[in-house]
């Protein structure tokens, strides 16, 4: 065989098999246990809301009041995110 001849070392690009996902690389919420947990929480929330509707609706005004400071902190970045202020 001629040493100047180019030999292909493997299959052509694009025909390689896809790498399998290792067991430990997926997150908890995408595992079977995580999906069962999500389903359980959704069912529990449904029954909690339907059976305790009066209690749930009684909390809504307080959640609106709580949303104000949370939006200020997370959406504006506290007091440093208002822009227009130059730091010296």
C-alpha positions in Angstrom: 0.0 0.0 0.0 1.3 3.5 -0.9 2.1 5.6 2.2 0.8 8.7 0.5 -2.7 7.3 0.2 -5.3 8.8 2.5 -7.3 6.3 4.4 -10.5 7.2 6.2 -10.3 6.5 9.9 -14.0 6.3 10.5 -17.4 6.7 9.1 -18.2 10.0 7.2 -19.4 13.0 9.2 -23.1 13.0 9.9 -23.5 9.2 10.2 -22.2 8.9 13.7 -24.6 7.5 16.3 -25.9 10.1 18.8 -24.3 10.1 22.2 -26.6 8.5 24.8 -27.5 10.6 27.8 -25.8 9.4 30.9 -28.0 8.5 33.9 -26.6 11.2 36.1 -26.7 14.2 33.7 -30.5 14.8 33.7 -32.0 17.1 36.3 -34.3 16.0 39.1 -37.4 17.6 37.6 -37.0 15.7 34.3 -36.4 12.4 35.9 -39.3 9.9 36.6 -39.3 10.8 40.3 -39.4 14.5 39.5 -42.3 14.1 37.0 -44.3 12.1 39.6 -43.6 14.8 42.2 -44.8 17.5 39.8 -48.0 15.5 39.1 -48.6 15.0 42.8 -48.1 18.7 43.5 -50.5 19.7 40.7 -53.2 17.3 42.0 -52.7 18.5 45.6 -52.9 22.2 44.5 -56.1 21.5 42.6 -57.8 19.9 45.6 -56.5 22.6 47.9 -57.8 25.3 45.7 -61.2 23.7 45.2 -61.8 22.7 48.8 -60.5 25.9 50.4 -61.5 28.5 47.9 -62.7 31.0 50.5 -59.3 30.9 52.3 -57.4 31.1 49.0 -59.3 34.2 47.8 -58.9 35.8 51.1 -55.1 35.8 50.7 -55.1 37.4 47.2 -55.0 41.1 48.5 -52.0 40.3 50.6 -50.3 38.7 47.6 -50.8 41.9 45.6 -49.2 43.9 48.4 -46.3 41.5 48.6 -45.8 41.7 44.8 -45.0 45.5 45.0 -41.6 45.2 46.9 -40.8 42.0 45.1 -41.2 43.6 41.7 -39.2 46.6 42.8 -36.3 44.4 43.9 -36.3 41.9 41.0 -37.4 44.0 38.1 -35.6 47.2 39.0 -32.6 45.6 40.6 -33.2 47.4 43.9 -32.0 51.0 44.1 -29.1 50.7 41.8 -31.0 49.8 38.6 -32.8 53.0 37.9 -30.2 54.4 35.5 -29.3 58.0 34.9 -27.1 58.1 38.0 -23.4 58.4 37.3 -21.0 56.8 39.7 -17.8 58.8 40.5 
